Amino acid sequence: MRKLIDRYKQPTPKKWRMIGDFAIIVVPVLEIQLNQMPAVNPWVKWSITTGLILFKFWTNTRVEKRASK
């Protein structure tokens, strides 16, 4: 867990930052789309939203690999 916290504090590479930002942008879009579908279970909506938010935080733990000496 400590390693994850240390990696979260380091700068996130641009590639992973963009992927995480896209995940956060998708959350409201999916919420609107899923609300238009009456047959979708509320737990499914909650699970998708929570998963995307957790994915965003996970992308913040990605760090660039350092070159070996």
Secondary structure by P-SEA (a helix, b strand, c coil): caaaaaaaaccccaaaaaaaaaaaaaaaaaaaaaaacccccaaaaaaaaaaaaaaaaaaaacccccccc
